[in-house]
Amino acid sequence: MINKQIFEFPIIYTNPIPRIALGWGAHETVADECKSAGMKKALIVTSGLKGTGIIDEIKGILNHGGVATEIYDKITSNPKDHEIMAGYKLFKECQCDGVVAVGGGSSIDTGKCIRVIDANGGQDVTNFSVFLDPPFEETLKKMKPCTIPQISVVTTSGTGAEVTSWAAISNTKARAKVLVSAPNIPSTIAIIDPLLVRLQPRHIAAWTGFDALAHAIEAFVTKVQGPYAYGILLRANELIYKNLREFTYNRMDKDACERMCWASTMGGIGIGFGAGAGIVHGLGHQISALTDCHHGLINAVIMLAGERYNQPAIIEKLAALTRAMGIDTTGMTEWEAADCWFDEIEQLLEDLEITPGQVNQQFGLEEKDLDHIVKVYSNDFCSQGNPKEFNYDECIDLLKSVL
Ligand SMILES: [Fe+2]
């Protein structure tokens, strides 16, 4: 009998990428896009974006364009299962027929979950979590496809959620951050407008921008990165590395803002081209589940330790990333060029006023939590795609090193 399990990833699947409208003023098309999708009454899903005027602006355009609206603005960072269920309840009570998600990943992913719940008889959102075991290929087959449309209007330059095929949510009972997916889950259209994105506060620009960089890095070094993802991720790395500082400290910098918009979406597309993410996202998700720390920030805080852990397996890829960032590696060996990547990221973190490590001091994570984190991570997609194969003890040591 021939062993057919020679390769860990014999088949790499890409995910569908929605239509994208990117450009200055793109948000003004939101009513037309809703009507094209057949929407008559939209549930605007958001964290509120208080002080920006964005929700009033979107609501005004929709109502003026003949689309009725209800607003659900109770979404918080690392969206909680009960917040999502409350959003679904309002969606049904108000007889909405579509979602307009306005915000970053939390709002966009909540919109996706409301559609998944609606397509599957109102079940609790945690029933649609996907894991390595039981195999997600099997659980996905039992889910009905999303049928109602979602227009995702992006206000951060980080998550790429507007173009991905899953949602990251907090299962509060299990104290875990899990991925939810279902057929036809992506947005109907992603609207990315630098006019809105530039209204982020400085720290959110830095943190979500680093999340975009984390996608561009992790998807590039993952085991399942193939030629589809290669080019788009290298370019995303370059754009973010060269523009995140400027954008963080001057969100009115037109060019930096525009490039961050391109790059953050490119990171999401790279993941969707089959590349996935790795140990930084995998462990970062679970630290957020326990401490509610910001997703982009925790990725930034543990990035150096995560890739030091992976380094022996990804020397050539790290060297390629160093060159993509525009660093002259002439005369360096691949090992030296890879080491140079760590120096550059360390400096970037310092410039963004982000402290690597010290997760206990910064977020209150405790040593007793580490076992839970690693056990949840072991059943997450990110552990499968990470360049170094999963090892419980090594993951505990990694977490201790950033505690
Ligand atoms: Fe992320």
Residues whose N, C-alpha, C, O or C-beta is under 5 A from the ligand:
A	BS01	LIG	D211
